[in-house]
Amino acid sequence: MAEVIFMPRLSDTMVVGTVVKWQKKIGEKILEGDIIAEIETDKAIQELEAEYNSTLLYIGIKEGESAPVNSVLAILGSENEDISSLLKQNKINNNYKRIFISPLAKKLAFDKGILLDNIKGTGINGRIIKKDIERYIDNNLDDDDKKSSNEVNHSNIRKIISKRLINSKIESPHYSLFIEVIMDNLIKLRDSINEKKDLDKISFNDLIVKASALAIKENTKINSSWTEKSILYHNKINIGIAVALEDGLIVPVINQVDEKSLRQISFEIKEKVIKAKEKKIKSNELEGSTFTVSNLGMFGIDSFTSIINQPNSCILSVGSIKKKPIINNEKIVIGHTTKFTLTCDHRIIDGAVGSDYLKSLKHLLQEPLNIMI
């Protein structure tokens, strides 16, 4: 019997999906485990995998089209099977306006905040192309408009970020603790590690992420979440890494960081950052964090505070490494320091607990050989 495949909900926040590419054609046989299509969610591009052997009989959403979750995506069944009754039965589910648009035109429209409903495409089969967007801009903006601000519609990911951050700030009573750490020994350790030219370079962020996990291991109350009935103390230390994208922020997760080598951590961070920026990261790679690290040091930021990434109880904000005079053995010398901010949920983490964590982190970073053990 033929089966209707609907646009799946591939993340907890997904409302609309876009078919990036069909890997199978109508009439083509599909084996269990084959990739049928690539679908873009609000977070990433995900692969849709076949659950059984079948034949692709119908495509409901073409490449480049977007549709709400539960819209008719495809119909699978036996070769040459009659699906007319299924098509008739499910016709109302795809009751949305389909918009054909080139990637370049789509980006230009997004940047200018232009609603595509107002654009008539002049490309093949009514496809909206770049010239259509440019023509619309020329025809609808007068001199005053061109000088004023541009309005850009919210992306799905920006809407979700807004909702989550507001909820976190409202629900969690935030407070922050600040420390400054002398980084000279960490700099020497990193330089020593990176002397091996045949291996990928270790970043300061890699070292900080490993140290943050080891400090949690010494202060297990940090690794917790609030629920209405209880406090959850997590047995695994999974660190979320805040990554900036063009249209928002995403937090890939490195699992069980305390049990992994520095090079393994470094490899996973690089891999997931690339996948996140290319929107190829899977939803399960964005779930399960118990603590988050947000590093703006590479952007030259001295120090900052972050909003907690719920359901975590804490987030560590990392500033840049600065060269400055410091006191060492009663003498003023030139050294390097970094400012760290630990923002905590006061419902779970008392000031003393947060302070003990930062004390452990500071010791690990100033005596960094302990990170390598």
TORMILUM-5431 format. One record per residue: residue number from 1; residue in one letter; chain; x, y, z of N, C-alpha, C, O in turn. Coordinates in steps of 0.1 Angstrom, whole numbers. Layout:
// TORMILUM-5431
NUM/A/A/X/Y/Z/X/Y/Z/X/Y/Z/X/Y/Z $
...
END
This chain:
// TORMILUM-5431
1/M/A/8/-12/0/0/0/0/9/12/0/19/13/7 $
2/A/A/5/22/-9/13/35/-9/11/42/4/1/41/11 $
3/E/A/21/50/8/21/58/20/25/72/17/34/75/10 $
4/V/A/17/81/23/21/96/22/31/99/32/30/96/44 $
5/I/A/42/106/27/53/111/36/51/126/38/51/133/28 $
6/F/A/49/130/50/47/144/53/60/151/56/69/145/60 $
7/M/A/60/165/55/71/173/59/74/170/74/65/174/82 $
8/P/A/85/164/77/87/160/91/92/172/100/97/182/95 $
9/R/A/89/171/113/94/181/122/108/176/127/109/167/135 $
10/L/A/118/182/121/132/177/123/139/184/135/150/181/138 $
11/S/A/132/194/141/138/200/153/126/204/162/115/206/157 $
12/D/A/128/207/174/117/210/183/111/224/180/100/227/185 $
13/T/A/118/232/172/113/245/169/109/247/155/105/258/150 $
14/M/A/110/236/147/108/237/133/93/239/130/84/232/135 $
15/V/A/90/249/121/76/252/117/75/250/102/65/245/97 $
16/V/A/85/254/95/85/253/80/98/246/76/109/248/82 $
17/G/A/97/238/65/109/232/60/111/235/45/101/237/38 $
18/T/A/123/236/40/126/238/26/133/226/20/143/221/26 $
19/V/A/128/221/9/135/210/2/147/216/-6/146/223/-15 $
20/V/A/159/212/-1/171/217/-7/174/209/-20/178/214/-30 $
21/K/A/173/196/-18/176/187/-30/169/173/-28/168/168/-17 $
22/W/A/163/169/-39/158/155/-40/169/146/-45/175/148/-55 $
23/Q/A/172/135/-37/182/126/-41/176/114/-49/184/107/-55 $
24/K/A/163/113/-50/157/103/-58/147/110/-68/142/121/-65 $
25/K/A/144/103/-79/135/108/-89/122/100/-89/122/88/-84 $
26/I/A/111/105/-94/99/98/-95/101/85/-103/106/86/-114 $
27/G/A/96/74/-98/98/61/-104/110/54/-100/112/42/-104 $
28/E/A/119/60/-93/131/54/-89/129/46/-76/122/49/-67 $
29/K/A/136/34/-76/135/25/-65/143/30/-53/154/36/-55 $
30/I/A/138/28/-41/144/33/-28/146/21/-19/137/12/-17 $
31/L/A/158/20/-14/161/9/-4/161/15/10/164/27/12 $
32/E/A/158/7/19/159/11/33/172/17/37/183/11/34 $
33/G/A/172/29/42/184/36/46/189/46/35/198/54/38 $
34/D/A/183/45/23/187/55/13/183/69/17/173/71/25 $
35/I/A/190/79/13/187/93/15/177/97/4/181/97/-7 $
36/I/A/165/101/8/155/105/-2/157/120/-5/156/124/-17 $
37/A/A/159/129/5/159/143/2/167/150/13/169/144/24 $
38/E/A/172/162/10/178/171/20/168/182/23/163/189/14 $
39/I/A/166/184/36/156/194/40/162/204/50/169/200/59 $
40/E/A/160/217/47/165/228/55/155/231/66/144/235/63 $
41/T/A/159/231/78/151/235/90/155/249/94/162/256/87 $
42/D/A/150/254/105/154/266/111/168/266/116/174/277/119 $
43/K/A/174/254/117/187/253/123/198/247/114/209/251/114 $
44/A/A/194/238/105/204/231/98/198/224/86/185/224/84 $
45/I/A/206/218/77/201/210/66/202/195/70/213/190/74 $
46/Q/A/191/188/70/190/174/75/187/165/63/180/169/54 $
47/E/A/191/153/65/189/143/54/176/134/59/175/130/70 $
48/L/A/167/132/49/156/124/52/159/110/47/161/108/35 $
49/E/A/158/100/56/162/87/53/150/77/51/141/78/59 $
50/A/A/151/68/41/140/59/39/140/48/50/150/43/54 $
51/E/A/128/45/54/126/35/65/124/21/60/124/11/67 $
52/Y/A/121/20/47/118/7/41/120/7/26/121/18/20 $
53/N/A/120/-4/19/121/-5/5/108/0/-2/97/-4/2 $
54/S/A/109/8/-12/98/13/-19/102/19/-32/113/18/-37 $
55/T/A/92/26/-39/94/34/-51/88/48/-49/78/49/-43 $
56/L/A/96/58/-53/91/72/-52/81/74/-63/84/74/-75 $
57/L/A/68/76/-59/57/77/-68/52/92/-70/46/95/-80 $
58/Y/A/55/101/-61/50/114/-62/59/124/-53/63/120/-42 $
59/I/A/62/136/-59/69/146/-51/59/158/-49/54/164/-59 $
60/G/A/56/161/-37/47/172/-34/53/185/-32/46/196/-33 $
61/I/A/66/186/-29/73/199/-27/86/198/-35/95/190/-32 $
62/K/A/87/207/-44/98/207/-53/111/213/-47/110/220/-37 $
63/E/A/122/211/-53/135/217/-48/133/232/-48/129/238/-57 $
64/G/A/138/238/-37/137/252/-35/124/257/-29/123/269/-25 $
65/E/A/114/248/-28/101/252/-22/101/250/-7/108/241/-2 $
66/S/A/93/258/0/92/257/14/77/254/17/68/257/10 $
67/A/A/75/246/28/62/243/32/61/240/47/71/236/53 $
68/P/A/49/242/53/48/239/67/50/224/70/48/216/62 $
69/V/A/54/222/83/54/208/88/41/201/86/30/207/87 $
70/N/A/41/189/82/29/180/79/23/183/66/12/177/63 $
71/S/A/29/191/57/25/192/43/29/179/36/39/172/40 $
72/V/A/22/176/25/26/164/18/39/165/11/40/174/2 $
73/L/A/49/158/15/62/158/9/64/149/-3/69/153/-13 $
74/A/A/59/137/-1/61/127/-12/51/115/-9/45/114/2 $
75/I/A/50/106/-19/43/94/-17/52/82/-21/57/82/-32 $
76/L/A/53/72/-13/61/60/-16/52/48/-17/41/48/-10 $
77/G/A/55/39/-25/47/27/-26/53/17/-36/65/17/-38 $
78/S/A/45/9/-41/50/-1/-51/51/4/-65/44/14/-68 $
79/E/A/59/-1/-73/61/4/-87/48/3/-94/40/-6/-94 $
80/N/A/45/15/-101/32/16/-109/19/16/-101/9/14/-107 $
81/E/A/20/18/-88/8/17/-80/-1/29/-83/4/40/-85 $
82/D/A/-14/27/-83/-23/38/-85/-25/47/-72/-29/41/-62 $
83/I/A/-21/59/-72/-22/68/-60/-32/79/-62/-31/89/-54 $
84/S/A/-40/78/-72/-50/90/-74/-58/92/-62/-61/104/-59 $
85/S/A/-63/82/-55/-71/84/-43/-64/91/-32/-69/99/-25 $
86/L/A/-51/88/-30/-43/94/-20/-41/109/-23/-41/117/-15 $
87/L/A/-38/112/-36/-36/125/-40/-49/134/-38/-48/145/-33 $
88/K/A/-60/128/-41/-73/135/-39/-75/137/-24/-80/148/-19 $
89/Q/A/-72/127/-16/-75/128/-1/-66/138/6/-71/144/15 $
90/N/A/-54/139/1/-44/148/8/-42/161/1/-32/168/5 $
91/K/A/-50/165/-9/-48/177/-16/-48/189/-7/-41/199/-9 $
92/I/A/-57/189/2/-59/201/11/-47/204/20/-46/215/25 $
93/N/A/-39/194/22/-27/196/31/-17/205/25/-9/211/33 $
94/N/A/-16/206/12/-6/215/6/-12/228/1/-10/233/-10 $
95/N/A/-20/234/10/-28/245/7/-20/258/10/-25/268/16 $
96/Y/A/-8/258/5/1/270/7/6/275/-7/5/268/-17 $
97/K/A/10/288/-7/15/293/-19/29/289/-22/38/292/-13 $
98/R/A/32/283/-33/45/279/-36/53/290/-43/47/297/-52 $
99/I/A/65/292/-39/73/303/-44/86/297/-50/93/291/-43 $
100/F/A/88/299/-63/100/295/-69/110/307/-70/106/317/-76 $
101/I/A/121/305/-65/131/317/-64/145/312/-64/148/301/-58 $
102/S/A/154/319/-71/168/315/-72/174/319/-59/170/328/-52 $
103/P/A/185/311/-55/192/314/-42/197/329/-41/196/335/-30 $
104/L/A/202/334/-52/207/348/-52/196/358/-50/197/368/-42 $
105/A/A/184/356/-56/173/364/-54/167/363/-40/163/373/-34 $
106/K/A/167/351/-35/162/349/-21/171/357/-11/165/363/-2 $
107/K/A/184/356/-13/193/363/-4/191/379/-5/190/386/6 $
108/L/A/189/384/-17/187/398/-19/174/403/-13/173/413/-6 $
109/A/A/164/395/-15/151/398/-9/151/398/6/145/407/13 $
110/F/A/158/388/12/159/387/26/167/399/32/163/405/42 $
111/D/A/178/403/25/186/414/30/178/427/30/180/436/38 $
112/K/A/170/429/20/162/441/18/149/441/25/141/451/25 $
113/G/A/145/429/31/133/428/38/120/428/29/110/434/33 $
114/I/A/121/423/17/111/423/8/102/410/8/108/399/8 $
115/L/A/89/412/9/80/401/9/79/395/-5/76/403/-14 $
116/L/A/81/382/-6/81/376/-20/67/375/-26/66/374/-38 $
117/D/A/57/377/-17/43/376/-23/41/388/-32/32/387/-41 $
118/N/A/49/399/-31/47/410/-39/55/410/-52/54/419/-61 $
119/I/A/62/399/-55/71/398/-66/66/389/-77/61/378/-73 $
120/K/A/66/393/-89/62/384/-100/75/380/-107/83/388/-112 $
121/G/A/77/366/-107/89/361/-113/89/361/-128/78/358/-135 $
122/T/A/100/364/-135/101/364/-149/110/353/-154/113/352/-166 $
123/G/A/115/344/-145/123/333/-149/115/322/-154/103/323/-156 $
124/I/A/122/311/-157/115/299/-162/104/294/-152/107/293/-140 $
125/N/A/92/291/-157/81/287/-149/77/297/-138/73/293/-127 $
126/G/A/80/310/-141/76/320/-131/86/321/-120/82/327/-109 $
127/R/A/98/316/-121/108/316/-110/113/331/-108/115/338/-118 $
128/I/A/113/335/-96/118/348/-92/133/348/-93/140/340/-87 $
129/I/A/139/357/-101/153/358/-102/158/372/-97/150/381/-93 $
130/K/A/171/374/-97/177/386/-91/171/399/-97/169/408/-90 $
131/K/A/170/399/-110/165/411/-117/151/415/-113/148/426/-112 $
132/D/A/143/405/-109/129/408/-104/130/415/-91/122/424/-89 $
133/I/A/139/411/-83/140/418/-70/145/432/-72/140/442/-66 $
134/E/A/156/434/-80/161/447/-83/151/456/-89/151/468/-86 $
135/R/A/143/451/-98/132/459/-105/122/463/-95/117/475/-95 $
136/Y/A/119/454/-85/109/458/-75/115/469/-66/107/478/-62 $
137/I/A/127/468/-63/134/479/-55/133/492/-62/130/502/-56 $
138/D/A/137/492/-75/137/505/-82/124/511/-84/122/523/-83 $
139/N/A/113/502/-85/100/507/-87/93/512/-74/83/519/-75 $
140/N/A/97/507/-63/90/509/-51/97/518/-40/91/521/-30 $
141/L/A/109/521/-43/116/530/-33/119/543/-40/126/544/-50 $
142/D/A/114/554/-33/118/567/-38/131/572/-31/137/564/-24 $
143/D/A/135/584/-34/148/589/-29/148/589/-14/159/585/-8 $
144/D/A/137/592/-7/137/592/7/138/578/13/145/576/23 $
145/D/A/132/569/6/132/555/11/146/550/10/151/542/19 $
146/K/A/154/553/-1/167/548/-3/176/553/8/186/546/11 $
147/K/A/173/565/14/182/570/24/178/565/38/186/567/47 $
148/S/A/166/560/40/162/556/53/166/542/56/173/535/48 $
149/S/A/163/537/68/167/524/72/160/513/64/149/515/59 $
150/N/A/167/501/62/161/490/56/154/481/66/160/478/77 $
151/E/A/143/476/63/136/467/72/138/453/67/135/449/56 $
152/V/A/143/444/76/146/430/73/137/421/82/137/422/94 $
153/N/A/130/413/75/121/404/83/129/394/91/140/390/88 $
154/H/A/123/390/103/130/381/112/131/367/105/122/362/99 $
155/S/A/143/362/106/145/348/102/139/339/112/137/343/124 $
156/N/A/137/326/109/131/316/118/141/315/130/136/314/142 $
157/I/A/154/314/127/163/312/138/164/324/147/165/322/159 $
158/R/A/162/336/142/163/348/150/150/349/159/151/353/170 $
159/K/A/139/344/154/127/344/162/128/334/174/124/337/185 $
160/I/A/134/323/171/136/313/181/146/317/192/144/316/204 $
161/I/A/157/324/187/167/329/197/160/339/206/162/339/218 $
162/S/A/152/348/200/145/358/208/137/352/219/137/356/230 $
163/K/A/128/343/215/119/336/224/127/329/235/123/331/247 $
164/R/A/137/322/232/144/314/242/152/323/252/152/321/264 $
165/L/A/158/334/247/166/343/255/156/351/265/159/353/276 $
166/I/A/145/355/259/135/362/268/130/352/279/129/356/291 $
167/N/A/127/340/275/122/330/285/133/328/296/130/327/308 $
168/S/A/146/327/291/156/324/301/158/335/310/160/333/322 $
169/K/A/158/348/305/160/359/314/148/361/324/151/365/335 $
170/I/A/136/358/319/124/359/328/124/348/339/122/351/350 $
171/E/A/127/336/334/125/325/343/137/323/353/135/318/364 $
172/S/A/149/326/348/161/324/356/166/336/363/169/346/356 $
173/P/A/167/337/376/173/349/383/188/349/381/195/342/388 $
174/H/A/192/356/371/207/356/367/215/365/377/210/375/382 $
175/Y/A/227/360/379/237/368/385/251/364/380/252/353/375 $
176/S/A/261/372/380/274/369/374/285/371/383/285/380/392 $
177/L/A/295/363/382/308/363/389/319/366/379/319/360/368 $
178/F/A/329/374/384/340/378/374/354/374/380/356/376/392 $
179/I/A/362/369/372/376/367/376/386/371/364/381/371/353 $
180/E/A/398/373/368/408/376/358/419/365/360/424/363/371 $
181/V/A/423/359/349/433/347/350/446/351/342/445/356/331 $
182/I/A/457/348/348/470/350/342/472/338/332/471/327/336 $
183/M/A/474/341/319/474/331/309/488/327/303/488/320/294 $
184/D/A/498/333/309/512/330/304/515/315/303/521/311/293 $
185/N/A/512/308/313/515/293/313/507/286/302/512/277/296 $
186/L/A/495/290/301/486/284/290/491/288/276/491/279/268 $
187/I/A/496/300/274/502/304/262/514/295/258/516/290/247 $
188/K/A/523/293/268/535/284/266/531/270/263/537/264/254 $
189/L/A/521/265/270/516/251/268/511/250/253/514/240/246 $
190/R/A/502/259/249/497/259/236/508/259/225/508/252/215 $
191/D/A/518/268/227/529/269/218/536/256/217/540/252/206 $
192/S/A/538/250/228/545/237/228/538/226/221/543/219/213 $
193/I/A/525/226/223/516/216/217/516/218/201/517/208/194 $
194/N/A/516/230/197/515/234/183/528/234/175/528/237/164 $
195/E/A/539/230/182/552/229/175/552/217/166/560/217/156 $
196/K/A/543/207/168/542/196/159/535/200/146/522/201/146 $
197/K/A/542/202/135/536/208/123/527/199/116/519/203/108 $
198/D/A/528/186/118/520/176/111/506/174/117/498/167/111 $
199/L/A/503/181/128/490/180/135/483/193/134/489/204/133 $
200/D/A/469/192/135/461/204/135/464/212/147/467/207/158 $
201/K/A/463/225/146/466/234/157/455/234/168/443/232/165 $
202/I/A/459/235/180/450/235/192/448/250/195/457/258/195 $
203/S/A/435/254/197/432/268/200/431/270/215/430/261/223 $
204/F/A/431/283/219/429/286/233/415/282/237/413/277/248 $
205/N/A/406/283/228/392/279/231/391/264/234/384/259/243 $
206/D/A/399/256/227/399/241/230/404/239/244/398/230/251 $
207/L/A/415/246/248/420/244/261/410/249/272/409/242/282 $
208/I/A/404/260/269/394/265/279/382/256/280/377/254/291 $
209/V/A/377/250/269/366/241/270/369/228/278/362/224/286 $
210/K/A/382/223/276/386/211/284/387/215/299/383/208/307 $
211/A/A/393/227/301/394/231/315/381/233/322/379/230/334 $
212/S/A/371/239/314/358/242/320/351/228/324/344/228/334 $
213/A/A/354/218/316/348/205/320/354/199/332/348/193/340 $
214/L/A/368/200/333/375/194/344/371/202/357/371/196/368 $
215/A/A/369/215/356/365/223/367/351/219/372/348/219/384 $
216/I/A/342/215/362/329/210/366/330/197/373/323/194/383 $
217/K/A/339/188/369/342/175/376/345/177/390/342/169/399 $
218/E/A/352/188/393/355/191/407/344/198/415/344/199/427 $
219/N/A/334/203/407/323/211/413/310/207/406/305/214/398 $
220/T/A/306/195/410/295/188/402/281/195/403/273/193/395 $
221/K/A/279/204/413/267/211/414/264/220/402/253/223/399 $
222/I/A/275/224/396/274/233/384/267/226/373/260/232/365 $
223/N/A/269/213/372/264/205/361/249/201/364/246/189/366 $
224/S/A/240/210/364/226/208/369/216/216/361/219/225/353 $
225/S/A/204/212/362/192/219/356/181/220/366/179/211/374 $
226/W/A/173/230/364/161/232/372/149/226/366/146/228/354 $
227/T/A/141/219/373/127/216/369/117/220/379/121/224/390 $
228/E/A/105/220/376/94/224/386/94/216/398/90/220/409 $
229/K/A/98/203/397/97/194/408/110/191/415/111/188/427 $
230/S/A/121/193/408/134/189/414/146/196/406/144/203/396 $
231/I/A/158/194/412/170/198/405/176/185/399/178/175/406 $
232/L/A/180/186/386/186/174/380/201/176/380/206/186/375 $
233/Y/A/209/167/386/223/167/386/228/157/375/226/145/377 $
234/H/A/234/162/365/238/154/353/251/146/356/260/152/361 $
235/N/A/251/134/351/263/125/353/273/127/342/285/124/344 $
236/K/A/268/132/330/278/135/319/280/150/317/270/158/319 $
237/I/A/292/153/314/295/168/312/296/170/297/305/167/291 $
238/N/A/285/176/292/283/180/278/284/195/276/275/202/281 $
239/I/A/294/199/269/296/214/268/290/219/255/294/214/244 $
240/G/A/282/229/256/277/236/244/286/247/240/291/255/249 $
241/I/A/289/248/227/298/259/222/290/269/214/285/265/203 $
242/A/A/289/281/219/282/291/212/289/295/199/301/299/199 $
243/V/A/282/294/188/287/297/174/279/308/168/266/306/167 $
244/A/A/285/318/163/278/329/156/276/326/142/285/322/135 $
245/L/A/263/327/137/260/325/123/256/339/117/254/348/125 $
246/E/A/254/339/104/250/352/98/237/357/103/234/369/104 $
247/D/A/228/347/106/214/351/110/211/347/124/199/346/128 $
248/G/A/221/345/132/218/342/146/229/334/153/241/335/150 $
249/L/A/225/327/163/234/320/172/230/305/173/218/302/173 $
250/I/A/239/296/173/236/282/174/246/276/184/257/280/185 $
251/V/A/242/265/191/251/259/202/253/244/199/245/236/205 $
252/P/A/263/241/191/266/226/190/271/221/203/277/229/211 $
253/V/A/270/208/205/273/202/218/284/192/217/284/183/208 $
254/I/A/294/193/225/305/183/226/302/174/238/302/179/250 $
255/N/A/299/161/237/295/153/248/307/147/255/318/145/250 $
256/Q/A/305/146/268/315/140/278/329/145/276/339/138/274 $
257/V/A/330/158/276/343/165/273/354/161/283/365/160/279 $
258/D/A/350/159/296/360/155/306/367/142/303/378/140/308 $
259/E/A/361/134/295/367/120/292/374/120/279/380/110/275 $
260/K/A/375/131/271/381/131/258/394/138/258/397/147/267 $
261/S/A/403/134/249/416/141/248/414/155/242/404/158/236 $
262/L/A/424/163/244/424/177/239/423/177/224/415/185/218 $
263/R/A/430/168/217/429/168/202/415/163/197/410/168/187 $
264/Q/A/409/154/204/396/149/201/386/160/202/377/162/194 $
265/I/A/387/168/213/378/179/216/380/190/205/370/195/200 $
266/S/A/392/193/202/395/202/191/389/198/178/384/207/171 $
267/F/A/391/186/174/385/181/162/370/182/161/365/186/151 $
268/E/A/363/178/172/349/179/172/344/193/172/334/196/165 $
269/I/A/350/202/179/346/216/178/347/222/164/338/228/159 $
270/K/A/359/219/158/361/224/144/350/218/135/344/225/126 $
271/E/A/348/205/136/339/198/127/325/204/129/318/206/119 $
272/K/A/320/206/141/306/210/143/304/225/140/293/229/136 $
273/V/A/315/233/142/314/247/138/312/248/123/304/256/118 $
274/I/A/320/240/115/318/241/101/304/236/97/298/242/88 $
275/K/A/300/225/102/287/220/99/276/230/103/266/231/95 $
276/A/A/277/236/114/267/246/118/267/258/108/256/262/105 $
277/K/A/278/263/104/278/274/95/273/270/81/268/279/73 $
278/E/A/275/257/77/270/253/64/255/247/65/250/242/56 $
279/K/A/250/248/77/236/243/80/235/229/77/224/224/73 $
280/K/A/245/221/80/245/207/78/245/199/92/246/187/92 $
281/I/A/244/206/102/245/200/115/232/193/119/221/199/115 $
282/K/A/232/182/125/219/175/128/214/179/141/221/184/150 $
283/S/A/201/178/143/194/183/155/199/177/168/200/183/178 $
284/N/A/203/164/167/208/157/179/222/162/184/226/160/195 $
285/E/A/229/169/174/242/175/178/240/189/185/250/195/189 $
286/L/A/228/193/186/225/206/192/218/204/206/213/214/212 $
287/E/A/216/192/210/208/189/222/217/182/233/228/176/230 $
288/G/A/212/184/245/219/176/256/230/184/263/237/177/271 $
289/S/A/232/197/261/242/204/268/239/205/283/227/206/287 $
290/T/A/249/205/291/248/207/306/255/220/310/253/223/322 $
291/F/A/262/226/301/270/238/305/274/244/291/276/237/281 $
292/T/A/275/257/291/278/264/278/290/273/280/292/280/290 $
293/V/A/298/274/269/310/283/268/308/292/257/305/288/245 $
294/S/A/308/305/259/307/315/249/320/324/249/323/331/258 $
295/N/A/327/323/238/340/330/237/340/340/226/338/338/214 $
296/L/A/341/353/231/342/364/221/356/370/221/358/381/216 $
297/G/A/366/363/227/380/368/227/385/371/214/393/380/212 $
298/M/A/382/362/204/387/364/190/382/377/184/387/381/173 $
299/F/A/371/383/189/366/395/184/371/407/192/366/419/189 $
300/G/A/380/405/201/386/416/208/378/422/220/381/433/224 $
301/I/A/369/414/224/361/418/236/368/415/249/372/403/251 $
302/D/A/369/425/257/376/423/270/369/414/280/374/405/285 $
303/S/A/356/417/282/347/409/291/333/412/287/329/422/282 $
304/F/A/324/402/291/310/404/288/302/394/297/308/384/302 $
305/T/A/289/395/297/281/386/304/271/380/294/267/386/284 $
306/S/A/267/367/296/258/360/286/245/356/293/245/356/305 $
307/I/A/235/354/285/222/349/290/223/334/291/228/328/281 $
308/I/A/219/328/301/220/313/303/213/306/292/201/309/289 $
309/N/A/219/295/287/214/287/277/206/276/284/211/265/287 $
310/Q/A/193/278/286/185/268/293/184/255/285/184/255/273 $
311/P/A/184/243/293/182/242/307/195/242/315/194/237/327 $
312/N/A/206/247/310/218/248/318/216/257/330/207/265/330 $
313/S/A/224/255/340/223/264/352/234/275/351/233/285/358 $
314/C/A/244/273/342/255/283/341/259/285/326/258/276/318 $
315/I/A/265/296/324/272/299/311/285/306/314/285/316/322 $
316/L/A/296/302/307/309/308/309/312/317/298/312/313/286 $
317/S/A/315/330/300/318/340/290/333/343/290/339/345/301 $
318/V/A/340/342/279/354/343/278/358/355/270/354/357/258 $
319/G/A/366/364/275/371/375/268/385/373/262/389/362/261 $
320/S/A/391/384/256/403/382/249/415/382/258/414/386/270 $
321/I/A/426/377/253/439/377/260/445/391/259/448/395/247 $
322/K/A/448/397/270/454/411/270/467/411/276/470/405/286 $
323/K/A/476/419/270/490/421/275/489/433/285/485/444/281 $
324/K/A/494/431/297/493/442/307/503/439/319/508/428/320 $
325/P/A/506/450/327/514/448/338/507/440/349/495/442/352 $
326/I/A/514/430/355/508/422/366/519/421/377/531/423/375 $
327/I/A/514/417/389/523/416/400/527/401/401/518/392/403 $
328/N/A/539/398/401/544/384/402/556/384/412/567/390/409 $
329/N/A/554/377/423/565/376/434/569/390/438/581/393/438 $
330/E/A/559/398/441/561/412/446/568/421/436/572/432/439 $
331/K/A/568/417/423/574/425/413/564/428/402/555/419/399 $
332/I/A/565/439/396/556/442/384/562/438/371/573/442/368 $
333/V/A/556/429/364/561/423/352/550/424/341/538/426/344 $
334/I/A/554/423/328/544/423/318/539/408/315/547/399/313 $
335/G/A/526/407/316/521/393/314/508/394/306/505/404/300 $
336/H/A/501/383/305/489/382/297/477/377/306/479/367/313 $
337/T/A/466/383/305/454/379/313/442/379/304/441/385/294 $
338/T/A/432/371/309/419/370/303/408/371/314/410/366/325 $
339/K/A/397/378/311/386/379/320/376/369/317/371/368/305 $
340/F/A/371/362/327/360/352/326/348/356/334/350/362/345 $
341/T/A/337/354/329/324/357/336/316/344/337/313/338/327 $
342/L/A/312/340/349/303/329/351/289/335/354/288/340/365 $
343/T/A/279/333/346/266/337/348/258/325/353/258/314/346 $
344/C/A/251/326/364/245/315/371/230/317/373/225/328/374 $
345/D/A/222/306/374/208/306/378/208/305/393/211/294/399 $
346/H/A/204/316/399/204/316/414/195/306/421/196/304/433 $
347/R/A/185/301/413/176/291/419/184/278/422/180/270/431 $
348/I/A/195/276/415/203/263/417/216/266/422/221/259/432 $
349/I/A/223/276/417/237/278/420/239/290/429/237/302/425 $
350/D/A/243/288/441/246/298/451/259/305/448/268/298/441 $
351/G/A/262/316/453/274/324/450/286/316/454/296/316/447 $
352/A/A/286/309/465/298/301/470/301/290/460/313/287/457 $
353/V/A/290/284/455/293/272/445/299/278/432/308/272/427 $
354/G/A/293/289/427/299/295/415/313/299/417/322/298/408 $
355/S/A/316/305/429/330/310/432/340/298/433/351/299/428 $
356/D/A/336/287/439/344/275/439/347/270/425/359/266/423 $
357/Y/A/337/270/417/340/266/403/350/275/396/360/270/390 $
358/L/A/349/288/397/358/297/391/372/295/397/382/297/390 $
359/K/A/373/292/410/386/290/416/393/278/410/405/278/407 $
360/S/A/385/267/408/391/255/401/395/258/387/405/254/383 $
361/L/A/386/265/380/390/269/366/402/277/365/411/275/357 $
362/K/A/404/287/374/416/295/374/428/287/377/438/289/370 $
363/H/A/427/278/386/439/269/389/443/261/377/455/260/374 $
364/L/A/433/255/370/436/247/358/442/255/347/451/250/340 $
365/L/A/438/267/345/443/276/334/457/281/338/465/283/329 $
366/Q/A/459/284/351/472/289/354/483/278/357/495/281/357 $
367/E/A/478/266/359/487/255/360/482/244/350/477/234/353 $
368/P/A/483/247/337/476/240/326/481/226/323/474/219/316 $
369/L/A/492/222/329/496/208/327/485/198/332/484/187/328 $
370/N/A/478/203/342/467/195/347/456/193/337/448/183/338 $
371/I/A/455/201/327/445/199/316/449/187/308/440/181/302 $
372/M/A/461/185/307/466/174/298/465/160/304/467/150/297 $
373/I/A/463/160/317/463/147/324/450/139/321/448/128/326 $
END
